Amino acid sequence: MIDHSLKGKTAIIAGGAKNLGSLIARDFAANGAKAIAIHYNSAAAKADADATVAAVKAAGAEAAAFQADLTTAGAMEKLFADAVAAFGQPDIAINTVGKVLKKPILDISEAEFDEMSAVNAKSAFFFFKEAGRHLNDNGAIITLVTSLLGAFTPFYSSYAGTKAPVEHFTRAAAKEFGDRGISVTAIGPGPMDTPFFYGQESVEAQAYHKTAAALSRFSKTGLTDIEDIAPYIRFLATEGWWMTGQTILVNGGYTTK
């Protein structure tokens, strides 16, 4: 029988230095993971990555941090190669990398669009490619998208629009890797209580989002808290392996599909 627990498993987390990625790393370590490769994007996040590594080690798992700008295929290849060299082939690959931009279509420059596409779509595609190459059989690939994929709203065209391809990558990867027992899923949180959210939103927009979900009044912030998402990541990486090829909006009733 296949063991779908975290015990003895190795994971790689893109964007694992802080916020949700860091919480996932700590949660996996607390639930028996053997080793976790923690990616961070730039020197600005190194202190956060080091703190996450220390917390994971304190929980009894091995850990190391790896810096890379994942907007090129070569950087993604190196990240996985370095993680495999450190800990062996991973069992679980989690991609939390993303960039948000809230702007009218008429104000978005070509450079901004290219950056959004590189961070949200291109990096996700090559994450799937390298995960498919390196993951052990019966593993799991989980990617963060956005609940805006279920919304009809202005100003997020370049954000939701460059996350939308990840749904198609998820379905294709689920089919292509399924004969190896690898499940592939995408989770779309609602607006989360992290700096990722606040940097783009006016005070008025923040107030709206904090009341927009059906369950907002039961959240400590009104938004999706990272603690609301981490259990779903753990579930999909373990007992929830039969869920594959799906995009799941985990948002307290903020949007639906």
C-alpha positions in Angstrom: 0.0 0.0 0.0 1.3 3.5 -0.9 2.2 5.6 2.1 0.6 9.0 1.6 1.8 10.5 4.9 4.5 13.1 5.2 6.7 10.8 7.3 10.1 10.5 5.7 9.2 12.6 2.7 11.2 15.3 1.0 9.6 18.6 -0.3 10.7 21.5 -2.4 8.9 24.8 -1.9 9.3 27.6 -4.4 8.7 30.9 -2.5 9.2 29.1 0.8 11.0 31.8 2.7 8.1 33.8 4.2 4.3 34.1 4.5 2.4 31.0 3.3 5.5 29.3 1.9 7.3 29.5 5.3 4.2 28.3 7.1 3.9 25.3 4.8 7.6 24.4 5.4 7.1 24.6 9.2 3.9 22.6 9.0 5.5 19.9 6.9 8.4 19.6 9.4 6.0 19.4 12.3 4.1 16.6 10.6 7.1 14.3 9.9 8.7 15.5 6.6 12.3 14.4 6.4 13.8 17.3 4.4 12.6 20.6 2.9 14.3 22.6 0.2 13.3 26.3 0.7 13.6 28.6 -2.3 13.8 32.4 -2.0 13.9 34.9 -4.8 16.5 37.6 -3.8 18.8 38.8 -1.2 16.0 40.8 0.4 14.4 37.5 1.5 17.5 35.8 2.7 16.9 36.6 6.4 13.4 35.2 6.1 14.7 32.1 4.4 17.3 31.5 7.1 14.7 31.9 9.8 12.5 29.3 8.1 15.4 26.9 7.7 16.1 27.3 11.4 12.5 26.7 12.3 12.3 23.6 10.1 15.5 22.2 11.7 14.1 22.9 15.2 11.1 20.8 14.3 13.3 17.9 13.4 13.6 18.0 9.6 16.6 18.8 7.4 16.4 22.1 5.5 18.4 24.3 3.3 17.7 27.6 1.4 18.3 28.1 -2.3 18.2 31.5 -4.0 17.0 31.9 -7.6 15.1 34.2 -9.9 12.8 31.5 -11.4 11.8 33.4 -14.5 14.1 31.4 -16.7 14.1 27.7 -17.4 17.8 27.5 -16.6 17.3 28.9 -13.1 14.5 26.4 -12.5 16.6 23.5 -13.7 19.4 24.6 -11.3 17.0 25.0 -8.3 15.8 21.4 -8.7 19.3 20.1 -9.4 20.7 21.8 -6.3 17.8 20.5 -4.1 18.2 17.0 -5.5 21.9 17.1 -4.8 21.2 18.2 -1.2 18.3 15.9 -0.3 17.6 13.4 -3.1 14.6 13.4 -5.3 11.7 15.2 -3.8 8.3 13.6 -3.1 6.4 16.9 -3.0 6.8 20.1 -5.0 4.9 23.2 -4.0 5.0 26.5 -6.0 3.8 29.6 -4.1 5.6 32.1 -6.4 3.4 34.9 -7.7 3.2 38.6 -8.5 0.1 40.8 -8.3 -0.6 44.0 -10.3 -3.8 46.0 -9.9 -4.1 48.4 -12.9 -6.5 49.2 -15.7 -5.7 47.5 -19.0 -5.1 50.9 -20.6 -2.3 51.7 -18.1 -0.3 48.4 -18.2 2.9 48.7 -20.1 4.5 45.9 -22.2 7.3 45.6 -19.7 4.8 45.1 -16.9 2.9 42.5 -18.8 6.1 40.6 -19.7 7.1 40.6 -16.0 3.7 39.4 -14.9 3.8 36.6 -17.5 7.3 35.6 -16.6 6.6 35.4 -12.8 3.1 33.9 -12.9 2.9 31.7 -16.0 6.4 31.0 -17.4 7.9 30.1 -14.0 4.9 27.9 -13.2 5.3 26.0 -16.5 9.0 25.3 -15.9 8.2 24.4 -12.3 5.9 21.7 -13.6 8.5 20.5 -16.1 11.3 20.1 -13.5 8.9 18.6 -10.9 7.8 16.1 -13.5 11.5 15.3 -14.2 12.6 14.9 -10.7 9.7 13.9 -8.4 9.6 10.4 -7.1 6.6 8.3 -8.2 3.4 8.7 -6.1 4.3 12.3 -5.3 2.4 15.5 -5.4 2.7 18.9 -7.2 0.7 21.8 -5.8 0.6 25.3 -7.2 -0.9 28.5 -5.8 -3.1 30.5 -8.2 -5.8 32.9 -7.2 -9.6 33.0 -6.5 -9.8 35.8 -9.0 -10.0 33.0 -11.6 -13.6 32.8 -10.4 -14.3 36.5 -10.5 -15.8 39.0 -12.9 -13.9 42.1 -12.0 -11.8 45.0 -13.4 -8.1 45.9 -12.8 -6.7 42.4 -12.3 -6.4 41.4 -15.9 -2.6 40.9 -15.9 -2.6 39.1 -12.6 -5.6 36.7 -13.0 -4.8 36.5 -16.7 -1.3 35.3 -16.2 -2.4 32.9 -13.4 -5.1 31.4 -15.7 -2.7 29.3 -17.8 -1.6 27.5 -14.6 -5.1 25.8 -14.6 -4.3 24.3 -18.0 -0.8 23.4 -17.0 -2.3 21.6 -14.0 -4.7 19.5 -16.1 -2.1 18.6 -18.6 0.5 17.7 -16.0 -2.1 15.6 -14.1 -2.7 13.6 -17.3 1.0 13.3 -18.2 2.3 12.4 -14.8 -0.7 10.4 -13.6 0.7 7.0 -14.7 3.5 7.5 -12.2 1.0 8.1 -9.4 1.7 11.8 -9.2 -1.2 14.1 -8.3 -1.3 17.7 -9.5 -3.5 20.4 -8.1 -3.9 24.1 -7.9 -5.2 26.1 -5.0 -6.7 29.6 -5.4 -6.8 31.4 -2.1 -8.9 34.5 -1.6 -7.1 37.8 -0.9 -4.7 36.8 1.9 -3.6 38.8 5.0 0.0 39.2 3.7 2.1 42.1 2.3 1.4 40.6 -1.1 -2.1 41.9 -0.7 -1.7 45.3 1.0 0.8 46.7 -1.4 -1.8 46.9 -4.2 -4.9 47.9 -2.5 -6.3 51.2 -1.3 -7.8 51.5 2.1 -11.3 51.4 0.6 -10.5 48.3 -1.4 -9.0 46.6 1.7 -12.2 47.3 3.6 -14.3 45.8 0.8 -12.2 42.6 0.5 -12.4 42.2 4.3 -16.1 41.8 4.1 -16.5 40.2 0.7 -16.3 36.5 1.7 -19.3 34.6 3.0 -17.3 33.7 6.1 -15.4 37.0 6.5 -16.9 37.7 9.9 -15.3 34.5 11.2 -11.8 35.3 10.0 -9.4 37.1 12.3 -8.8 39.7 9.6 -11.8 39.2 7.3 -9.4 38.0 4.6 -8.0 34.5 3.9 -5.4 33.8 6.6 -2.4 31.7 5.6 -3.4 29.4 8.4 -6.6 28.7 6.4 -4.6 27.5 3.4 -1.7 25.4 4.9 -4.0 22.5 6.0 -5.3 22.1 2.4 -1.7 22.0 1.1 -0.9 19.3 3.6 -4.1 17.4 2.7 -3.4 17.4 -1.0 0.1 16.3 -0.5 -1.0 13.3 1.7 -4.5 11.8 2.1 -6.0 14.0 -0.6 -3.8 12.5 -3.4 -6.9 11.2 -5.3 -7.7 14.9 -6.1 -5.8 15.7 -9.3 -6.1 18.0 -12.3 -8.3 20.4 -10.3 -8.3 24.1 -9.3 -9.7 24.5 -5.9 -10.8 27.9 -4.7 -10.2 28.1 -0.9 -11.5 31.4 0.1 -14.4 31.3 2.6 -16.9 32.0 -0.1 -15.2 35.0 -1.8 -15.7 33.7 -5.3 -16.8 30.4 -6.9 -16.6 28.7 -10.2 
